[in-house]
């Protein structure tokens, strides 16, 4: 049985130039990182001449020690690939992060605890954001961990939905954990940690939100979850990268359909065309991942909501909320489902009538 590498050894190699997670996997096939650090020439061909020199003179170890000290001062925990607290699902992907920088707890990341990623457009429509929030809330109420990327739009709606239910959510960053991106999400990040979730990433401290970081961030989102749901995504959306990673890793991919004329519907509709599960609400997701929603959620009836509508008298959201007993985010999600099923028409206002 191969000896395990310590978080410090993994950090030392993760901070070397031009040495990504996949190369570290290749290095670990040669032996322990401790042994390679003592004889770096043995890994010539994987390690660059610069990396070999840094290991030989001790510079690499000194950089890692300073990174560890600064991380501890910031209240971060460094979790190495071999540690028991490292998320089991994430460890299984093609190129798992060698070290995670974590603020908060990862106690929820056990294989017996289901996790679902919800991702989508930053410039989400009100209906899309409302539906994402409702799906996240209902799944979180059933004990599902909600994973997303702390971005504006759908990501934010997903995190807030989980918090609405008193559930756990994980936010993955595409920058160093000495800051929050976007900055206005600092309050949301704090609420996630306070509720028992975590904000985490793999970028070294001091690394800003560079464009090249986000595809790698997206692979972590997909890697932490057994299923990924896409809610609104344009042709160039990073959410589609997350979905592709999930597919490559053999995870479930699901999508909420949208109107063909809306550019934000391109991604979900294309995924459904190619075989992704069509999602209307949390019940569709729960059935696929074998999770039972709370009885109060299961008791919400679309027929009951339709009964509160008339074809000749438009009703406002406030009217429908009073008649149905639903909160506005949940009500909007239900109305969106009925509208997609051509059972409800939306009028300016917004007002709603039975079709």
N, C-alpha and C positions, 0 to 999 in steps of 0.2 A: 504493500500500500504506500502510495506516494506521500511524503511528509508535506504538511500544510505550510503555506507561506503566511507570514504574519502580516497584519495590516501595514506595518511600517515598510516591510520589504516590497509589498505591492505598491505602496505609495511612492517609494523610491523609483521604481521602474515606470510607474504611470507618469511621473513628472519628467522623464527623460525626453529629449527632443526626438520627434519623428518615430515615436514608439506608441502606437495606439493599442486598444484592447486586444485586437486580433493577434498582433505580434507578441503580446504578453502571453496569450494562450499558446503560441508556438514555442516561446521560451520555456514555459512550464512543462512542455513535453520533453525538454532536455534534462530537466532536473529542478531542484529547488532554486528559487531566486536568490537565496542566501549563498548557495554554492556558486551560482553564476556571478554574483557580485564580487566574490573572492577571486574568480578566474574569468573575467568577462571575455577574454579572447576565445573561450570555448563556444561562445555564441556569435562569433564573427559570421556575417551574412544576414543575421537578424538584427544585431546591434550595429549601429553606425560607428565609424571610428571616433566621432565626438562622444557618443554615449559610452564607449569602452573607456576612453580617457577619463571621463567624469567619474565613472565607477572606480577606476584604478586609483585616482588621486583622492577620492573621498568627497568630491564636490557634490555628487548626486545625493549622498547620504546626508550631507549638511543641509542641502536644499529641502529634503524631505523632513528633516527634524524641525526646521523653521516653519514649514507648512503645517506640520502637526501642532506645534506650539501655538501658532496663530489661530488655527481652527478651534483648539480648545478654549482660547481666550474669547472667541466669538460664540461659545456655547454650542459648537458643532461636534458631532460624533463622526469619526471616520470608521466605516464598516467595510472590511476587506472581503473579497470574494469567498474566502474559505470559512468565514465566521458563521456561526449558527444563526445569527440575526439577519444575515444577508437573505433577501427575498428568494425563495426557492424557484419560483417561476422565472424570475429575471436571470438567475444563474443558468437556466437552460437555453438561453438564446445563443445565436452564433458568435456574437462578440460582446459578452457581458462586461459592464464596467468593472475594472479591477478594484476600485475603491469608490464608495458612495460617501458624499458629504451630506449629513443628515441633521436637520433641526426638527426635533419632535421624536415620535416613536414609530417603530416599524413592527410592533408586536402583532399588528393585524395581518402581516404578510406571511401567513402560514398557508400551506396548500389546502387545508380544510376550510379556509375562509375565502369565499368567492370574491373576485375583484373584477370590475368592469371599467374600461376606459370609455369616456365620453368626450369626443373632440369635434371641432367644426370651425366655422367661419368666425373670424374676429369681428367682422361687420355683420353680425347676425341680425336677422329680422326679429321683431318683438315676438312673433309667433314661434320662431325657431328657438329663441332663448327660453321662452316660457315652457315649451315642450321639453327641452333638455333639462330644465330645472325640475319639472314634474317627474320625469323618468328617474333622474338622480335621487330625488327625494323618496320616491316609492321604493326604489331598490335599496337605498341606504336604510330605510325603515325595516327592511327584511334582513339586514345584517351584511349587505354587500358593500365592499370597499369601493369607493368611486375614485378613479384615477384620471387626472387631466393635467393641463400644462400651464395653468395660472394666467393664460392670456385673456385679453378682452373677449367679449362675445360668448360663444358657446362654452368655452372652458370655465369662465367665471360663473355662468349659470349652473354648470354641473357641480362645481364646488359648493355654491350656495345652496343648491338643492339638497346635497348631502348634509350640510349644516342645519338646514331647516328641519330635517328628521332627527337631529341629534346623532347623526352617523359619523363615520370616519371617511376622510378623503385625503388623498395624496396628491401634492402638487409638484410637478417635475420642472426644474428650471433649466434654461439653456444658457446660463451664465454662472460665474462663480458665486458661491453661497455667502459671500460677504456683502451682497446686495440683493435687491428684489427687482425683477423686471416683469411687467412695467412697474414703475415706482409707485403708482397709485394703488397697487394691489398689496402694499405692505400691511394694511389693516386686515385684508382677507387672509393673507398668509399667517398673521398672528392668530386669527380666529381658528384657522385650520389646526394649528399646533395646539391651541388651548383646548380644542375639542377632542384631542387624542390622536390626531392625524400627524402628517409630517410634510415638510417642504424639503426637497432633496435634489441633488444633481451630481454630476461627475466632473464638472469643469473645475480646474484649480482656482484658488482664490485670486482675485484681481482680474480675472477674465471677464470682459464685458459681454453684452448680448450680441455677439457676432452672428451673421447670417448662417455661417457654416456650422454653428453649434446646434441649430434647431432640428435638422434631420437626425442628429445623434440623440438629442433630447427625445425626439418622437419614438425612436426605437426603445427607449427606456419605458415610455408610457405604454407602448404595446407589450413590452416584455413583462411588465408587472401584472397584466390583466389576462384573464382567460378569454375575454371577448372585448372587442372594440366596436363602439357605436359611433357612426358619423352622422352628425346633424348639421346640414348645410355646409357645403364646401365648393368653392370655385375650382376651375380647372387646375390652378396652380397652388391650391391650398396644401399646407403642411399636413392637414388631417388625412389626405390621401396617402402621404408617405407613411403615416402611422398605420393606416389600413393595409398597405402593402407589406409592411414589416410583420403585422399580425398574420397575414396570409402566409408569408414565407415561413413563419414559425409554427404554422399549423394551428393557429388560434382562430376562434370564431370572429367573423366580421359581419356587422349588422348596419343598417342604414335607415334613416327616416326619409321617405320620398317627399318630393316637392314638385311644384308646378314647373313644367318644362321651360316656361318663359323666364324664369328666375335663374340668373347665372349661379346663384348659390345652390341650386338644385342639381347642377351638373354632376358633382361628385357622388352624392348619395344615389341618384338615379342610375348612374353608370355602374356603381357597385352592385345595385340590385339587379340590373340587367345581366351582370356577370356572375350572379349567384349568391350575393349577400342576402341575409335574412331581412325581409321588410319588417320594420318596427313601427308600430302605431303608438305603443305605450309601454309601460314597464311590464305589463302582463306578458307581452310577446317575448321580452328578454328573459323574464323569470322562467317561462316555460322551457326556453332553450338551455338555460344553465341549471335547471333543476332546483330552483329556489321558490319557496312559497311566500307570496306576499301577505302582509297582515290582513286579517279579515275585514277591517274597515276599508282598506283599499279595494279589496275584491268586491265589496258590496256597492261600489259606485257604478251606476248603470247608465249606459249611453241612452237606453230607451227612456229612462227617467228624465234625462236632460232634454231629449227630443220632445217629451211631453210638456216641458216648460216653454216650448216654442210654438208659435203659430205662423202659418204661411202669409197672413195678411197684416200682422201687427209686429213691426220691428221691436226687438228688445235690446236694451243696453246690457253691458257687462254687469252693472250694478243690479239691474232687475233680475238677471239670470242667477247672479250669486245669491240673492235673497231667496229666489224660488228653489234653487237646487241645494243650497247649503254648502256649496263648494267655495274654496278660496279662489281668488282671481287667477293665480298662476295655474292651478289645476283646471279651472274652468276654461282658460284659454287653450290649454293642451287638449281638452276634450272637444272643444269647438273646432280646433284645427283638424282633429281626426275625423269629425263628422263632415267638415267641409271637404276634406280629401275624398270622402266617400260619397260626395254629392248629396248629402242629406241635409246640409245647412248652407245657406248663402250669407256671405258677409257683405254688408252695405257700409257706405261711408259713416264714420262716427267714432268708433265702429258700432254698428248695430247688426243684429242677426235675425234671420227669419228661417223658418222651416222650409226646405225646398219642396 
